[in-house]
Structures are given as C-alpha cells and as structure tokens.
C-alpha cells in the first residue's frame, strides 16, 4: 500500500517537529510562572522550592516535568 500523500511530503521535506511551535499551536507549555514580591524574601524561596517539587522540577525524570520561571515584581510592600 503506498504511503499517504501527507506522509510522503513529510519524508520528502524532512519535516522535524519543533517543540515550542507545537506548544503554541496546542496552547500548552512546560512552564509554570511564579510571581513573587521579592526574591530575597525567605518565603519566596520556600514557595519556589515547593512549586518545583510539586511540578517535577526537582530532579525527577524529564517526562511530565515542568520548569518553574520565577519573576520578581520589585514592588515595595505598603507600610500599613
């Protein structure tokens, strides 16, 4: 049975799946964003560590693992 036309084109063009592009097309990502007030605050480190542990970013096998991206707002807490 001859290959499907689409499969033949994939082979002829040597198509390779691009992960980031596929993620955009499927609206999924391996990133988890963590937004903290101050990265120097000890609570921020505890929170980040806990998120990484829960998302598999603490040394587990790569399958199903998420990458935590930490951002600092640079905000100054109010003096209430």
FENZIBEL-V647089 format. One record per run of one state. SS is the DSSP state (H for helix, E for strand, - for the rest). FROM is the first residue (numbers start at 1). LEN is the number of residues. If there is no record, write none. Layout:
ss:SS from:FROM len:LEN
ss:SS from:FROM len:LEN
This chain:
ss:- from:1 len:4
ss:H from:5 len:9
ss:- from:14 len:5
ss:H from:19 len:8
ss:- from:27 len:4
ss:E from:31 len:6
ss:- from:37 len:5
ss:H from:42 len:14
ss:- from:56 len:11
ss:E from:67 len:6
ss:- from:73 len:8
